[in-house]
Amino acid sequence: MVNWIFDDKIRTDMSFAQHLDDTYDFYDRTALPEFASIRETINL
């Protein structure tokens, strides 16, 4: 059984992070394509 840090789920939030956003929470919620590769790399 593999435990991923980021679940494979549909993300719809297209906004950028705000200055008080937690980095993990932002990466987990964002649907911006440039952050999908970050989640994939962390989940390796």
ABEGO torsion letter per residue (X at the ends): XBBBABBBBBBABABBBBAABBAAAAAAABABAAAAAAAAAAAX
